[in-house]
């Protein structure tokens, strides 16, 4: 059977029926990445727990104790860990999605399948690390006297979905660019590091003057992390506008990312 990969006629076009037909392949890619991540490794699961804990300790010493950065009235360790929980997922999903075409170059050149499956699968895989890290957060909440409610866990799942859409949207765009210009894989770690410091991971949004806070919320991860702290740690009353704004911007990023990916995917096999 012969397939022709052509650009969509509109801004975005996703063949959902085709993706559904290839759902088994999506599962295979996810399972492959999970096995590579955890099979025959000593630090697989341990690293998923130890890495955010180690970063939390370092940030607590330097930013919480030495720099005296405020934490909205909650202990700084759990304050910064709650931010790292979602940020680490976002950064891992973005990195994996942006590099997925290069990693799977040989498969792309040999056989047809919906190319969207690759970034989707690589963005889903880090959710496993997220849930291991979430167990540690629940332990910290118990230690510091915070009781999670069912509603807060449900909101956290919604915030994870927003993080997924944001990472996937950016990852689709960067993956397309990376297929032609390999500089992206070297620039991206620096970009993610800078983005972390302009996202309220180690500091609260409240330290920013109120008239400038709207600029911060143009970054959907700022709304995600702020809402997570409000619902889990009660740092402030949960403002329903911040997750809604984050969802709207993440959807826009996702639509633009898919649109660019679909416009350029017919060239992937040629430029890789």
Buried (B, 14 or more C-beta within 10 A) or exposed (E): EEEEEEEBEEEBEBEEEEBEEBEEBBEEBBEEBBEEBBEEEEEBBEBBBEBBBEBBBEBBEEBBEEEEBEBBEBBBBBBBBBBBBBBBBBBBBBBBBBBBBBBBBEEBEEEEBBBBBBBBBBBBBBBBBBEBBBEBBBEBBEEEEBEBEEEBEEBBEBBBEBBBBBBBBBBBBBBBBBBBEEEBBEEBEEBBEEBBEEBBBBBBBBEBEEEEBEEBBEBBBBBBBBBBBBBBBBBBEBBEEBBEBBBEBBBBBBBBBBBBBBBBBEBBBEEB
